[in-house]
């Protein structure tokens, strides 16, 4: 996770093989569940009340964010922060603490807020998509004044690969 997010010229879609971020509990926020592949392989793994499930190849992870994902209150009028996106920006609950929808969200579900800077609000639990895109580079790290963006992507598990890959 980058220490200093490097904003992209245009948003980057979430990769089906990648993740979205990590919760403060250490649980990975995963990309959308590949419903077609799951149904064709008859490997349905129901979500628990927290929007997560166990996958034998990826362990326990979330595909949705519900109220049981613990957050940190950073502003009494704002949604709680629940983790970090893999591009370095904060991840916040979908709704503000008064149940209102955050204003002026961009296509990635993010916005600027006084005192909090740019950050994302996660999508509704039933959307099968915690975030749809990133506004900054993923996998970059700041080290001693220089930035490295050498991200290593691991291949999808064999049962999720397309023929010929």
Backbone torsions as a table, in degrees:
resi	resn	phi	psi	omega
1	UNK	NA	125.9	-178.3
2	UNK	-62.7	141.2	175.1
3	UNK	-73.6	-35.6	179.7
4	UNK	-129.0	101.8	-178.1
5	UNK	-55.8	135.6	178.1
6	UNK	-104.3	104.3	-175.5
7	UNK	-60.3	136.4	178.1
8	UNK	-88.1	158.7	176.1
9	UNK	-67.0	-35.8	175.6
10	UNK	-141.6	151.1	-177.3
11	UNK	-59.1	150.4	178.9
12	UNK	-111.9	129.0	179.9
13	UNK	-64.2	152.8	175.6
14	UNK	-72.2	130.1	179.8
15	UNK	-76.3	136.9	177.6
16	UNK	-62.3	-24.2	179.5
17	UNK	-91.6	-11.0	-178.0
18	UNK	-98.5	-171.5	176.0
19	UNK	-117.4	-176.5	-178.9
20	UNK	-107.2	-38.4	-177.6
21	UNK	175.4	-161.2	-178.7
22	UNK	-139.3	137.5	178.4
23	UNK	-78.4	159.6	176.6
24	UNK	-59.5	-24.1	178.1
25	UNK	-75.9	-10.9	-177.9
26	UNK	97.1	-3.8	179.2
27	UNK	-79.3	135.9	-179.3
28	UNK	-75.1	135.6	168.7
29	UNK	-87.9	114.8	-172.9
30	UNK	-95.1	167.3	175.3
31	UNK	-67.1	171.1	179.1
32	UNK	-54.6	142.6	176.7
33	UNK	-64.8	130.9	-179.7
34	UNK	-77.2	80.9	-171.9
35	UNK	-54.5	-43.7	-179.2
36	UNK	-59.8	-47.1	180.0
37	UNK	-66.1	-38.7	-180.0
38	UNK	-64.2	-47.1	-178.3
39	UNK	-68.0	-39.4	-179.1
40	UNK	-69.5	-28.0	179.2
41	UNK	-93.9	-1.1	-179.0
42	UNK	54.2	46.5	-178.0
43	UNK	-119.9	40.2	-177.7
44	UNK	-61.5	125.6	175.9
45	UNK	-118.9	102.1	-176.4
46	UNK	-59.6	148.5	176.6
47	UNK	-79.7	147.7	173.0
48	UNK	-85.4	-174.9	-177.5
49	UNK	-64.1	-16.9	-179.4
50	UNK	-95.4	4.0	179.9
51	UNK	81.8	16.8	-178.4
52	UNK	-119.8	171.0	175.5
53	UNK	-162.4	169.9	178.9
54	UNK	-98.6	135.2	173.6
55	UNK	-122.0	130.2	-176.8
56	UNK	-61.1	-19.7	-179.5
57	UNK	-95.8	-23.6	-174.2
58	UNK	-121.9	-4.3	-177.8
59	UNK	74.7	-164.8	179.8
60	UNK	-76.7	134.4	179.2
61	UNK	-157.1	163.5	179.4
62	UNK	-99.7	141.8	167.6
63	UNK	-114.3	-4.7	178.9
64	UNK	-149.0	161.5	177.6
65	UNK	-120.0	123.5	177.8
66	UNK	-117.4	-178.5	-178.1
67	UNK	-65.3	-16.6	-178.2
68	UNK	-83.4	-4.6	174.4
69	UNK	-78.9	113.5	-174.5
70	UNK	-65.5	139.6	179.4
71	UNK	-128.4	175.5	177.1
72	UNK	-118.5	128.5	179.4
73	UNK	-77.8	117.7	-179.0
74	UNK	-106.5	-15.3	-178.7
75	UNK	-162.3	126.5	-173.3
76	UNK	-59.6	-25.0	-179.5
77	UNK	-95.0	-4.7	-173.9
78	UNK	-110.5	160.1	175.1
79	UNK	-60.2	156.8	177.9
80	UNK	-77.4	143.1	174.8
81	UNK	-77.9	131.1	-175.6
82	UNK	-114.8	-9.2	-179.8
83	UNK	167.8	-159.9	-179.8
84	UNK	-126.9	140.1	173.0
85	UNK	-77.2	157.0	-179.3
86	UNK	-68.6	-4.3	174.0
87	UNK	-98.7	1.6	175.2
88	UNK	101.6	-12.7	179.1
89	UNK	-83.4	154.2	179.9
90	UNK	-70.1	148.5	173.8
91	UNK	-110.0	129.3	-178.1
92	UNK	-123.0	156.1	176.1
93	UNK	-52.7	159.1	-177.8
94	UNK	-61.9	-45.2	-175.2
95	UNK	-110.1	153.5	174.4
96	UNK	-68.1	168.4	-176.7
97	UNK	-62.9	-22.1	176.3
98	UNK	-92.6	14.2	180.0
99	UNK	71.4	10.9	176.6
100	UNK	-84.2	156.6	177.4
101	UNK	-82.9	131.7	176.9
102	UNK	-57.7	146.9	-176.4
103	UNK	-91.2	155.4	172.5
104	UNK	54.7	45.5	176.2
105	UNK	-76.5	140.1	177.9
106	UNK	-84.8	-172.6	-176.6
107	UNK	-62.7	-22.4	178.9
108	UNK	-93.1	-0.4	-178.7
109	UNK	84.6	20.7	-178.7
110	UNK	-115.3	166.5	175.4
111	UNK	-164.3	166.3	174.7
112	UNK	-89.0	142.1	178.1
113	UNK	-141.1	137.9	179.6
114	UNK	-55.0	128.2	177.9
115	UNK	83.7	-21.1	-178.0
116	UNK	-109.0	-15.2	-176.5
117	UNK	66.4	-161.0	179.3
118	UNK	-75.2	139.6	178.3
119	UNK	-162.2	167.4	-179.6
120	UNK	-105.9	152.9	166.8
121	UNK	-114.4	131.2	-176.2
122	UNK	-70.4	156.9	178.5
123	UNK	-74.6	167.8	178.7
124	UNK	-60.1	147.1	-177.1
125	UNK	-54.8	-35.5	-177.4
126	UNK	-81.0	1.6	-174.5
127	UNK	-82.5	-12.0	-176.7
128	UNK	59.4	30.5	-179.6
129	UNK	-159.2	105.0	-179.6
130	UNK	-66.2	-47.9	172.7
131	UNK	-134.7	149.1	178.8
132	UNK	-97.8	-21.4	-179.0
133	UNK	-160.7	169.3	177.9
134	UNK	-115.0	144.8	176.8
135	UNK	-97.3	-8.5	-179.7
136	UNK	-133.5	165.2	178.9
137	UNK	-65.5	140.6	175.0
138	UNK	-93.5	152.2	172.1
139	UNK	77.6	8.3	177.5
140	UNK	-89.5	147.4	178.5
141	UNK	-136.7	140.4	176.7
142	UNK	-92.2	124.1	-179.7
143	UNK	-135.2	111.7	175.8
144	UNK	53.9	41.3	177.2
145	UNK	88.4	-7.3	177.1
146	UNK	-114.9	159.0	-178.9
147	UNK	-118.3	133.6	177.0
148	UNK	-118.6	130.3	-178.7
149	UNK	-119.3	37.5	179.8
150	UNK	-86.4	89.0	-177.7
151	UNK	-95.5	129.5	177.6
152	UNK	-95.8	117.5	176.7
153	UNK	-97.0	132.6	176.2
154	UNK	-88.7	147.4	-179.0
155	UNK	-70.2	155.0	177.0
156	UNK	-66.3	157.5	176.8
157	UNK	-57.4	152.3	-175.9
158	UNK	-52.5	-38.8	-177.6
159	UNK	-71.3	-13.7	-179.4
160	UNK	-100.3	-7.0	-178.9
161	UNK	-79.0	147.9	175.9
162	UNK	-79.0	157.9	176.9
163	UNK	-55.3	135.6	176.3
164	UNK	88.5	-2.2	179.4
165	UNK	-92.8	NA	NA
